[in-house]
Amino acid sequence: MEKKFTFSDALSNAYQIGIKNILSLIGAIILWILTIWIPYINVGTTIAIVTIPASLSRGKVISPTEIFNKKYLKYMGDFFLVSALRGLGVYIAFLFMIIPGIVLSLAWSLAVLLVVDKGMNANKSLNLSNKLTYGYKWIIFGAQIVLILPLFILGLIHPVVAALYGILLVPFMLGLKAYVYGQLAGDVAEEE
């Protein structure tokens, strides 16, 4: 299999996508927090927040109000099913001395995006996510660690600076997920 991206590509694109969409992403997160207590609406907005990287992977600059699009409610059943299966599988894998849980979490990290973006069922999305991430888990894991590590270092220096970086961390992590998804699943055909 031809290598589709490198560690440095993943990091630089995570920052670029995150910075390009920072205001929209922070706005969407704020709207999600404000509506998380409203029954039924909170399901659609949560699905939207989790699957924003699919839109970002195509270079779109999202609108914060996109999280209220009713299309996300269409995937409620499959979203909960794939989330439950992923959560249960990762939990069981974590019981085998943590590392298998991390590996399985990375292997299935694209499953929810495949359900909502490509219209796949839960089983197919978990299997495909595992295949797509094969050979790239170290790159994904390393990029996540490099993005998160400054939060802990800055926390030791000054909590306010750490909090400010924490605000930036969300767009950076969503940017990383968008880049990984675009590189690994961008050419996967949608189900009809």
BELWOVEN-V791496 format. One record per residue. OMEGA is omega in whole degrees, -180 to 180 (none if undefined). BURIAL is + if it has 16 or more other C-alpha atoms within 10 Angstrom, else -. D_CENTER is the distance of its C-alpha to the mean C-alpha in whole Angstrom. Layout:
# BELWOVEN-V791496
omega=OMEGA burial=BURIAL d_center=D_CENTER
omega=OMEGA burial=BURIAL d_center=D_CENTER
This chain:
# BELWOVEN-V791496
omega=-180 burial=- d_center=24
omega=-180 burial=- d_center=23
omega=-175 burial=- d_center=21
omega=178 burial=- d_center=18
omega=-180 burial=- d_center=17
omega=178 burial=- d_center=18
omega=-179 burial=- d_center=17
omega=175 burial=- d_center=19
omega=-178 burial=- d_center=17
omega=-179 burial=+ d_center=13
omega=-177 burial=+ d_center=15
omega=179 burial=+ d_center=17
omega=176 burial=+ d_center=14
omega=179 burial=+ d_center=11
omega=-178 burial=+ d_center=14
omega=-180 burial=+ d_center=16
omega=179 burial=+ d_center=13
omega=-180 burial=+ d_center=12
omega=-180 burial=+ d_center=16
omega=-175 burial=+ d_center=17
omega=-170 burial=+ d_center=15
omega=-178 burial=+ d_center=15
omega=178 burial=+ d_center=18
omega=-178 burial=+ d_center=16
omega=178 burial=+ d_center=13
omega=176 burial=+ d_center=15
omega=179 burial=- d_center=17
omega=179 burial=+ d_center=14
omega=179 burial=+ d_center=14
omega=178 burial=- d_center=17
omega=178 burial=+ d_center=18
omega=179 burial=+ d_center=16
omega=-180 burial=- d_center=17
omega=-176 burial=- d_center=21
omega=-175 burial=+ d_center=20
omega=-178 burial=+ d_center=19
omega=-178 burial=- d_center=22
omega=-177 burial=- d_center=23
omega=179 burial=- d_center=23
omega=176 burial=- d_center=22
omega=-179 burial=+ d_center=20
omega=177 burial=+ d_center=18
omega=179 burial=+ d_center=17
omega=-179 burial=+ d_center=16
omega=177 burial=+ d_center=15
omega=177 burial=+ d_center=12
omega=180 burial=+ d_center=11
omega=-179 burial=+ d_center=11
omega=-178 burial=+ d_center=9
omega=-174 burial=- d_center=6
omega=176 burial=+ d_center=7
omega=-180 burial=+ d_center=8
omega=178 burial=+ d_center=6
omega=177 burial=+ d_center=8
omega=-180 burial=+ d_center=11
omega=-178 burial=+ d_center=11
omega=179 burial=+ d_center=11
omega=177 burial=- d_center=14
omega=-180 burial=- d_center=15
omega=168 burial=- d_center=16
omega=-174 burial=+ d_center=16
omega=172 burial=+ d_center=15
omega=179 burial=- d_center=17
omega=-179 burial=+ d_center=17
omega=177 burial=- d_center=19
omega=-178 burial=+ d_center=16
omega=179 burial=+ d_center=15
omega=179 burial=+ d_center=18
omega=-176 burial=- d_center=19
omega=-179 burial=- d_center=20
omega=-178 burial=- d_center=18
omega=179 burial=+ d_center=16
omega=179 burial=+ d_center=18
omega=-175 burial=- d_center=19
omega=-174 burial=+ d_center=16
omega=-178 burial=+ d_center=17
omega=-180 burial=- d_center=19
omega=178 burial=+ d_center=17
omega=-180 burial=+ d_center=13
omega=180 burial=- d_center=15
omega=-179 burial=+ d_center=17
omega=178 burial=+ d_center=14
omega=180 burial=+ d_center=12
omega=179 burial=- d_center=16
omega=179 burial=- d_center=17
omega=-180 burial=+ d_center=14
omega=180 burial=+ d_center=14
omega=179 burial=- d_center=18
omega=-180 burial=- d_center=18
omega=178 burial=+ d_center=16
omega=179 burial=+ d_center=18
omega=179 burial=- d_center=21
omega=178 burial=+ d_center=20
omega=179 burial=+ d_center=20
omega=178 burial=- d_center=24
omega=173 burial=- d_center=24
omega=168 burial=- d_center=24
omega=-174 burial=- d_center=21
omega=176 burial=- d_center=20
omega=177 burial=+ d_center=20
omega=178 burial=+ d_center=17
omega=-179 burial=+ d_center=15
omega=-180 burial=+ d_center=16
omega=177 burial=+ d_center=15
omega=177 burial=+ d_center=11
omega=-179 burial=+ d_center=11
omega=-177 burial=+ d_center=13
omega=-174 burial=+ d_center=11
omega=-179 burial=+ d_center=7
omega=-172 burial=+ d_center=7
omega=-179 burial=+ d_center=10
omega=178 burial=+ d_center=8
omega=179 burial=+ d_center=8
omega=178 burial=+ d_center=11
omega=-174 burial=+ d_center=13
omega=-175 burial=+ d_center=12
omega=-175 burial=+ d_center=12
omega=178 burial=+ d_center=15
omega=-179 burial=+ d_center=17
omega=174 burial=+ d_center=17
omega=-174 burial=+ d_center=18
omega=-177 burial=+ d_center=16
omega=-179 burial=- d_center=18
omega=-179 burial=- d_center=18
omega=178 burial=+ d_center=14
omega=179 burial=+ d_center=14
omega=-179 burial=- d_center=17
omega=177 burial=+ d_center=16
omega=178 burial=+ d_center=12
omega=180 burial=+ d_center=15
omega=-177 burial=- d_center=17
omega=-177 burial=+ d_center=15
omega=-180 burial=+ d_center=13
omega=180 burial=- d_center=17
omega=-178 burial=- d_center=18
omega=-175 burial=+ d_center=15
omega=179 burial=+ d_center=14
omega=179 burial=- d_center=16
omega=-180 burial=+ d_center=15
omega=-179 burial=+ d_center=11
omega=-180 burial=- d_center=13
omega=179 burial=- d_center=15
omega=177 burial=+ d_center=13
omega=179 burial=+ d_center=11
omega=-180 burial=- d_center=15
omega=178 burial=- d_center=16
omega=-176 burial=+ d_center=14
omega=-175 burial=+ d_center=14
omega=179 burial=- d_center=18
omega=178 burial=- d_center=19
omega=179 burial=+ d_center=19
omega=179 burial=- d_center=21
omega=179 burial=- d_center=23
omega=177 burial=+ d_center=24
omega=177 burial=+ d_center=24
omega=-178 burial=- d_center=27
omega=-179 burial=- d_center=28
omega=-177 burial=- d_center=28
omega=-180 burial=- d_center=26
omega=178 burial=- d_center=26
omega=178 burial=- d_center=24
omega=179 burial=+ d_center=22
omega=177 burial=- d_center=21
omega=177 burial=- d_center=21
omega=177 burial=+ d_center=18
omega=176 burial=+ d_center=16
omega=178 burial=- d_center=16
omega=-176 burial=+ d_center=15
omega=-179 burial=+ d_center=13
omega=176 burial=+ d_center=10
omega=179 burial=+ d_center=10
omega=180 burial=+ d_center=10
omega=176 burial=+ d_center=7
omega=176 burial=+ d_center=6
omega=177 burial=+ d_center=8
omega=180 burial=+ d_center=8
omega=179 burial=+ d_center=5
omega=-179 burial=+ d_center=7
omega=180 burial=+ d_center=10
omega=-180 burial=+ d_center=9
omega=180 burial=+ d_center=8
omega=-179 burial=+ d_center=11
omega=-174 burial=+ d_center=14
omega=-175 burial=+ d_center=13
omega=-175 burial=+ d_center=13
omega=-178 burial=- d_center=14
omega=178 burial=- d_center=18
omega=-178 burial=- d_center=17
omega=177 burial=- d_center=20
omega=174 burial=- d_center=19
omega=180 burial=- d_center=21
omega=none burial=- d_center=24
